Amino acid sequence: MGLAADYGLLIVQAVQGGAADRSGLRGGSERAYLGNIPIMIGGDLIVAVDGVKIQTQRDLAQIMNNHRAGDTVKVTIFRAKKQMIVSVVLGEARDQV
């Protein structure tokens, strides 16, 4: 997929008004297919949270379990091959869409 790193979590969608959206994180903007499954690509690639490498959804969940709504975390992302660190103020957990 031409990503800047060979690990991390690709943001497919940032829920409008959610913590990621308010922090400026971007979801995908281009439709692609993984086999027969449509996915959105072009979003930010999360590679670390508070300096801890993120390789799987489980890694992210474990880090988030140590935080509460209102906490601020530093999210390291790649956007179009440029590495950035974004501060995200966490909101209440919601069901996945």
N, C-alpha and C positions, 0 to 999 in steps of 0.2 A: 504493500500500500504506500510505499515511499515515505514512511514515518521517520522522524529524526532519531528515534531510539528503538531498540528491539525488545523493549519491555514497557510496561505501563498500562494504564487504562485510558482508552479513547472516550472522550465525552461525546455521546451520541446526541443527547438533548439536554439543554439546561432549562429547567422548568421556569417559565416566566414568573418573575417575582420571588423566586427561591434564592437561597443563599449563594449558589453558584452564579446565577444570573446577576444578582446585585453586586457581586464581586468582579464581574466582567469576564467570567469564564464563558467560553463559547462551545456550543454544541455543533454537530455536523451540519453542513449546508449542501452536501452533494450526495445524491443517491448512488449506491453501488450494491453489488450483490456478493454475498458470501455463499457460494453454491447457489441454491435457489432462494436464499433468504435475503430480502432487501435490508440494507443497513444504511445509516447516514454517516458519511465520512467528512473529514475537513475540520472536525472539532479539535479542541485542545487535547493534548496527550498528557495525562497526569503521570509523573514519574517518581514523585516523593511528596510526603506530607510531614512537615516538621523535621525534614532531613532524613526521614526513614523511607527507604526505597519501596515503591509500590509496584508489584508485579501482577497481583491478582485482586479480584474483588474481596477475597478473604483478608488480604493484607490491609486493604482500606477499611474494612469492617472492624478489624482488630484495633486499628489506630483510633477510629471514631468511637469505639466503646470506652476509650479513656477520656473522652470529652463530653461536654454537655452543651445544650443550646446556649448561645451567648459567648462561648469560647471562640478565640481567634486562632486559626491555624495558618501556617505558611505552606502553600501548595506550590510545588515546583512543576512547571508545565513546559511543554514545547508547543509553540504556535508557529506554524510555517517554518520549522527548523530553527527557530530562535528560542533559546531557553529564557524563561521568565519565572519570577517568584511572585505569587499573588496572595495577599492576605484575604482570608475568607472568614467572616463571622458566621458561625454555625447557627442554623435555625433548628426548629423542631423536626425530628425525623418523620418522614411521610412514607406511605406505601409506595413501592416502586410502580412506575407506570409501564 
